[in-house]
């Protein structure tokens, strides 16, 4: 409970520091706090920022103590710069659909940096006739576009070489998944242009909708019936230092569409009855939220591995099943999968290779378990360790596991007494101080022919052991 409660306090401290920096910088450029400046916010929507991305460099001082809100009151702007992460080299504003405000958020960030003295240029922004977006460009330098003749039409594209020659500190480049007009440059896709700009040492802020990610595009086509022609590889998006979600409810987005703030009025009716149906927008919003949640979860795990290796933060449930070739382990694995599904958590399956010396006779059983793990969408890990109990506990700690599922001991009481106890008991003892719960599942053996249902039920009973720190009254010794 103590570990789980520390993240909110860190978040509060982060926002206090950021608010202080914002006020000081705002005063320096626009006058006293409260005056209207050009840090404009669009009416009806605003970017939703990931607090963890801003807080991830906060932590303990050299003596291991954690900063408190009281101590934070004495923090100066110079001190804050040391604990608040600098703006990323590559930032992406992610949205569920057109019109949520990604381009506006990108331009708003460009204005903030420009007011603080940063050299910012607009590499390419598509306004789509939106008046508010056009007004946001007025005060920023715009790199002239390249005009291309294509099939009897004059089209405009970003001039990559002009951006590289200009060498700004930050380039604003809209629509990451855009396909370039043939003959407009050396790259087919805008994301390839962006990678070149990044390689030249220029920071890039860009935008993308969730349906354009390669891993999601097919599912979006299936749900909406609309073809997703422009796609960007997932690895390009994951390469970003910061991904920020620009969120809008389906109802709000449809109202903006109806008022002509997204598409021209002649296209509104068709859009509202097709791609912009409420059910489609709900699904797209969930996809965007889940993608960002997965990214933040991975970043949190990496942060905890570096800075809090001894703690488990219960930001979400993570289930681990420890498996062996023992008969009945497949039932244990299925039970763990059901538990993970009910908890809305992911499942890791761990086999400690040296625990059973991987005898040749055990290999078919382990291969079947590996296949079953793939079928239930679990991650399989093969780890080595002379002490299986410690290896399991160490893996659980490193991967922020909150629940361990393990099979009951197959050793007799005499074997446990003479052999240092069962591995089950030792896993419980190792997990207890870490605050990790352990569930002991009675291994389900195939009942002999003619066995009664009552006997089969008795064979498959579940014993759950919760292991709070300091507890020593656990069954199965």
C-alpha positions in Angstrom: 0.0 0.0 0.0 2.9 2.3 0.8 4.5 1.7 -2.6 1.2 2.1 -4.4 0.5 5.4 -2.8 3.8 7.1 -3.8 3.0 7.7 -7.4 0.1 10.1 -6.8 2.2 12.2 -4.5 5.0 12.3 -7.2 2.4 13.3 -9.8 1.1 16.1 -7.5 4.6 17.4 -7.0 5.3 17.3 -10.7 2.3 19.3 -11.6 3.2 21.9 -8.9 6.6 22.3 -10.4 5.3 22.5 -14.0 2.6 25.0 -13.0 5.4 27.2 -11.4 7.6 27.0 -14.5 4.6 27.8 -16.7 3.7 30.8 -14.6 7.3 32.2 -14.6 7.7 31.6 -18.3 4.3 33.1 -19.0 5.0 36.2 -17.0 8.3 36.7 -18.8 6.6 36.7 -22.2 3.0 37.9 -21.7 2.9 39.9 -18.5 1.5 39.0 -15.1 -0.3 35.8 -14.5 -3.9 35.9 -15.5 -3.3 38.2 -18.5 -4.5 36.9 -21.8 -1.5 35.8 -23.9 -1.1 33.7 -27.0 -1.0 30.4 -25.2 -4.4 29.7 -26.8 -6.6 26.8 -26.0 -9.2 25.7 -28.6 -12.8 26.1 -27.6 -14.3 22.7 -26.7 -11.3 20.5 -26.6 -7.8 20.3 -25.2 -4.9 17.8 -25.3 -4.9 15.2 -22.6 -1.3 14.9 -21.4 0.3 11.8 -19.9 1.4 12.8 -16.4 3.8 9.9 -16.1 5.8 11.1 -19.2 6.4 14.4 -17.4 7.2 12.8 -14.0 9.4 9.9 -14.9 12.7 11.6 -14.0 11.4 12.5 -10.5 12.8 10.3 -7.7 15.0 10.2 -4.8 18.0 12.4 -3.9 21.5 11.1 -3.3 20.5 10.1 0.2 17.6 8.0 -1.0 14.9 10.4 0.4 11.8 11.2 -1.6 10.9 14.8 -2.2 7.7 16.1 -0.5 5.2 18.8 -1.4 6.6 20.9 1.5 10.1 20.6 0.1 8.8 21.4 -3.3 7.7 24.9 -2.2 11.4 25.8 -2.0 12.2 24.6 -5.6 13.3 27.3 -8.0 12.8 27.2 -11.7 16.5 26.3 -12.2 16.1 23.4 -9.8 12.9 22.2 -11.4 14.7 22.0 -14.8 16.8 19.2 -13.3 13.9 17.0 -12.3 11.4 17.7 -15.1 12.2 16.0 -18.3 13.0 18.2 -21.3 10.7 18.3 -24.3 11.2 15.3 -26.4 13.2 15.1 -29.6 10.3 13.4 -31.3 6.7 14.1 -30.1 3.5 12.7 -31.5 0.0 13.9 -30.9 -2.3 10.9 -31.2 -6.0 11.1 -31.9 -8.9 8.7 -32.4 -10.2 10.5 -35.5 -10.0 13.7 -37.6 -11.1 16.8 -35.8 -10.2 16.0 -32.2 -7.6 18.8 -32.2 -4.3 17.2 -32.9 -3.1 19.9 -35.3 -4.3 22.6 -33.0 -2.4 21.0 -30.1 0.7 20.7 -32.2 0.6 24.4 -33.2 -0.2 25.4 -29.6 3.0 23.6 -28.5 4.9 25.3 -31.3 3.7 28.7 -30.0 4.8 27.9 -26.5 8.3 27.0 -27.6 8.5 30.0 -29.9 7.6 32.3 -27.1 10.4 30.8 -25.0 12.9 31.7 -27.7 13.1 28.3 -29.5 13.5 28.4 -33.3 10.3 26.8 -34.6 9.1 26.5 -38.2 6.0 24.9 -39.8 7.3 22.2 -42.1 3.8 21.3 -43.3 0.4 21.8 -41.8 -2.9 21.0 -43.5 -5.7 23.3 -42.3 -8.5 21.7 -44.2 -10.2 25.1 -44.3 -10.5 25.3 -40.5 -10.4 28.9 -39.5 -9.0 28.3 -36.0 -6.1 26.3 -37.3 -5.3 28.9 -39.9 -5.2 31.6 -37.3 -2.7 29.5 -35.2 -0.2 29.5 -38.1 -0.1 33.3 -38.5 2.7 34.0 -36.0 5.0 31.1 -37.0 7.5 30.9 -39.8 6.3 28.6 -42.6 8.8 26.8 -44.9 7.5 27.3 -48.5 5.9 24.2 -49.9 7.0 22.3 -53.0 4.5 22.5 -55.9 4.2 19.3 -58.0 2.4 18.7 -61.2 0.5 15.4 -61.1 -2.1 14.1 -63.5 -3.0 17.6 -64.7 -3.2 19.0 -61.2 -0.9 21.3 -59.2 -0.4 19.8 -55.7 1.6 21.0 -52.7 3.9 18.9 -50.5 6.4 19.5 -47.8 9.8 20.6 -49.2 12.1 18.2 -47.2 15.3 19.7 -48.5 14.1 23.2 -47.7 13.4 22.2 -44.1 16.8 20.5 -43.8 18.5 23.6 -45.2 16.7 25.9 -42.8 17.8 23.8 -39.9 15.4 25.0 -37.2 15.4 23.7 -33.7 11.9 22.4 -34.0 9.8 21.5 -37.1 6.0 21.1 -37.0 5.0 18.4 -39.5 1.3 17.4 -39.7 -0.2 14.0 -40.8 2.6 11.5 -40.2 0.9 8.8 -42.2 0.5 10.9 -45.4 1.6 9.5 -48.7 3.6 11.9 -50.8 2.7 12.8 -54.3 4.8 10.8 -56.8 7.7 12.8 -58.0 7.6 15.3 -55.1 10.7 13.9 -53.4 12.9 11.0 -52.6 10.5 9.4 -50.1 7.1 7.8 -50.6 5.8 8.5 -47.1 5.9 11.5 -44.9 7.1 9.4 -41.9 10.2 8.7 -44.0 10.7 12.5 -44.4 10.3 12.9 -40.6 13.0 10.3 -39.9 15.4 12.2 -42.2 14.6 15.4 -40.3 15.2 13.7 -36.9 18.5 12.2 -38.2 19.6 15.8 -39.0 19.3 16.7 -35.4 16.0 18.7 -35.7 13.2 18.1 -33.2 9.9 17.1 -34.8 6.3 17.5 -33.5 3.8 15.6 -35.6 0.3 14.2 -35.6 -1.4 10.8 -36.4 -4.7 9.1 -36.1 -5.0 5.7 -34.4 -6.4 4.0 -37.5 -3.2 4.7 -39.5 -1.0 2.4 -37.3 -0.1 -0.7 -39.3 -1.1 -3.1 -36.5 -4.6 -1.5 -36.1 -5.5 -0.5 -39.6 -7.0 -3.9 -40.6 -9.2 -4.0 -37.5 -10.4 -0.4 -38.2 -11.3 -1.4 -41.8 -13.3 -4.4 -40.4 -15.1 -2.3 -37.9 -15.9 0.8 -40.0 -16.0 -0.7 -43.5 -13.7 2.2 -44.6 -10.5 1.5 -46.4 -7.3 2.7 -44.6 -4.9 3.5 -47.4 -2.3 5.5 -45.5 -0.4 3.6 -42.9 2.6 4.1 -40.7 4.7 1.3 -39.1 4.2 0.8 -35.4 7.9 1.1 -34.7 8.0 4.6 -36.1 5.3 5.7 -33.6 6.9 3.8 -30.8 10.2 5.6 -31.6 8.7 8.8 -30.3 10.0 10.2 -27.0 6.6 11.4 -26.1 3.1 10.3 -27.3 0.3 12.5 -26.1 -3.4 11.7 -26.6 -5.7 14.5 -27.8 -9.1 13.2 -26.7 -12.7 14.1 -27.5 -15.9 12.3 -26.7 -17.9 10.9 -29.7 -20.8 13.2 -29.0 -18.5 16.3 -28.9 -16.8 15.2 -32.1 -20.1 14.7 -33.9 -21.3 18.2 -32.8 -18.1 19.7 -34.2 -18.7 17.9 -37.4 -22.3 19.1 -37.5 -21.1 22.7 -37.0 -18.8 22.5 -40.0 -15.6 22.6 -37.9 -14.1 19.4 -39.3 -15.3 18.8 -42.9 -16.9 21.1 -45.4 -20.7 21.2 -44.9 -21.4 19.3 -48.1 -19.6 16.3 -46.6 -21.0 16.4 -43.1 -24.1 14.3 -43.7 -22.2 11.5 -45.3 -19.5 11.5 -42.7 -22.0 11.4 -39.8 -23.8 8.4 -41.2 -20.6 6.5 -42.1 -17.2 6.8 -40.5 -18.3 9.2 -37.8 -21.1 7.1 -36.5 -21.1 7.0 -32.7 -20.2 3.3 -32.5 -17.2 3.8 -34.7 -16.0 6.7 -32.7 -16.3 4.8 -29.5 -14.3 1.9 -30.9 -11.6 4.2 -32.3 -11.4 6.1 -29.0 -10.9 2.8 -27.1 -8.2 1.7 -29.5 -6.3 5.0 -29.0 -6.7 4.8 -25.2 -5.5 1.2 -25.1 -2.5 1.9 -27.3 -1.4 4.8 -25.1 -2.1 2.8 -21.9 0.2 0.0 -23.3 2.9 2.5 -24.1 2.7 4.1 -20.7 2.7 0.7 -18.9 5.9 -0.3 -20.7 7.5 3.0 -19.8 6.4 2.6 -16.2 7.9 -0.9 -16.0 11.2 0.4 -17.5 11.3 3.3 -15.0 10.6 1.0 -12.1 13.3 -1.5 -13.2 15.8 1.4 -13.2 14.7 3.4 -10.1 12.5 1.2 -7.9 13.8 -2.4 -8.4 12.7 -3.5 -5.0 9.1 -2.2 -5.1 5.9 -3.4 -6.8 3.5 -0.6 -7.8 0.0 -2.0 -8.3 -1.0 0.3 -11.2 -2.7 -2.7 -12.8 -2.9 -6.4 -12.3 -0.1 -8.5 -13.8 -0.4 -12.3 -13.4 2.4 -14.8 -13.6 1.9 -18.6 -13.9 4.9 -20.8 -12.8 4.8 -24.0 -14.7 6.6 -27.4 -14.7 6.1 -30.6 -16.7 4.1 -32.1 -13.8 0.7 -33.6 -14.9 -2.1 -31.2 -14.5 -0.1 -28.0 -15.2 -2.1 -27.4 -18.4 -5.2 -27.0 -16.2 -3.3 -24.6 -13.9 -2.3 -22.5 -17.0 -5.9 -22.3 -18.2 -7.0 -21.3 -14.7 -4.4 -18.5 -14.6 -5.6 -17.3 -18.0 -9.2 -17.0 -16.6 -7.9 -15.2 -13.6 -6.0 -12.7 -15.7 -9.0 -12.2 -18.0 -11.2 -11.4 -15.0 -8.6 -9.0 -13.6 -8.2 -7.3 -17.0 -4.5 -8.1 -16.7 -1.8 -9.7 -18.9 -0.4 -13.2 -18.3 3.3 -14.2 -18.2 4.2 -17.9 -18.1 7.5 -18.8 -16.5 9.4 -22.0 -16.6 12.6 -22.3 -14.5 14.7 -24.6 -16.7 17.0 -26.0 -14.1 14.2 -26.7 -11.6 13.5 -30.1 -13.3 16.8 -30.5 -15.2 14.7 -30.5 -18.5 14.8 -34.3 -18.8 14.2 -35.6 -22.3 10.9 -37.2 -21.1 9.7 -33.8 -20.0 10.2 -32.0 -23.3 6.9 -33.0 -25.0 5.0 -31.8 -22.0 6.9 -28.4 -22.0 6.3 -28.0 -25.7 2.6 -28.5 -25.2 2.6 -25.9 -22.4 4.4 -23.5 -24.7 1.8 -24.0 -27.4 -1.0 -23.6 -24.9 0.6 -20.3 -23.7 0.5 -19.0 -27.2 -3.1 -20.1 -27.6 -4.2 -18.2 -24.6 -2.2 -15.1 -25.7 0.3 -15.3 -22.8 4.0 -14.4 -22.9 6.3 -17.4 -22.4 9.6 -17.0 -20.5 12.3 -19.7 -20.0 14.6 -18.6 -17.2 17.5 -20.3 -15.5 18.1 -20.7 -11.8 19.5 -23.2 -9.3 16.9 -22.1 -6.8 13.5 -22.1 -8.6 11.6 -20.3 -5.7 14.1 -17.3 -5.8 14.1 -17.3 -9.6 10.3 -17.0 -9.7 10.3 -14.3 -7.0 13.1 -12.3 -8.8 11.2 -12.5 -12.1 8.0 -11.4 -10.5 9.8 -8.4 -8.9 11.5 -7.3 -12.1 8.3 -7.5 -14.1 6.1 -5.9 -11.5 3.9 -9.0 -11.1 1.1 -8.6 -8.6 -0.3 -12.2 -8.6 1.6 -15.5 -8.8 -0.2 -18.7 -9.7 1.6 -21.9 -8.9 0.8 -25.6 -8.6 0.5 -27.4 -5.3 3.6 -29.4 -4.2 3.9 -33.0 -5.4 6.5 -33.8 -2.7 5.6 -36.0 0.3 5.8 -34.5 3.8 8.9 -36.6 4.4 10.6 -35.2 1.3 9.7 -31.7 2.3 11.2 -32.2 5.8 14.4 -33.7 4.6 14.8 -31.6 1.4 14.4 -28.1 2.9 10.7 -27.7 2.3 8.5 -27.5 -0.8 9.1 -25.0 -3.5 5.5 -23.7 -3.1 6.2 -22.8 0.5 9.5 -21.1 -0.4 7.8 -19.1 -3.2 5.2 -17.9 -0.7 8.0 -16.8 1.7 9.9 -15.1 -1.0 6.8 -13.3 -2.4 5.5 -12.1 1.0 8.0 -9.3 1.7 7.5 -8.1 -1.9 3.7 -7.7 -1.4 2.9 -10.2 -4.1 -0.1 -12.5 -3.7 0.4 -16.2 -4.4 -2.4 -18.5 -5.6 -1.8 -22.2 -5.0 -3.8 -24.4 -7.5 -4.3 -28.1 -6.7 -3.0 -29.8 -9.9 -5.9 -31.4 -11.7 -5.1 -34.9 -12.7 -7.1 -36.9 -15.2 -9.6 -38.9 -13.0 -9.5 -42.6 -13.6 -12.4 -44.3 -15.5 -15.5 -44.5 -13.4 -14.4 -41.8 -10.9 -17.3 -40.0 -9.3 -17.9 -36.3 -10.1 -17.4 -35.6 -6.4 -14.0 -37.1 -6.5 -13.1 -35.1 -9.7 -14.2 -31.9 -8.0 -12.1 -32.7 -4.9 -9.1 -33.2 -7.2 -9.5 -29.8 -8.7 -10.0 -27.7 -5.7 -8.3 -24.3 -5.4 -6.3 -23.0 -2.4 -5.6 -19.3 -2.5 -2.9 -17.8 -0.2 -2.6 -14.1 0.2 0.8 -13.1 1.4 1.0 -9.8 3.1 4.4 -8.7 4.3 5.4 -10.5 7.5 2.8 -13.3 7.2 4.1 -16.7 8.2 0.9 -18.7 8.7 0.6 -20.2 5.3 -0.6 -23.7 4.4 1.3 -26.2 2.3 4.4 -26.4 4.4 
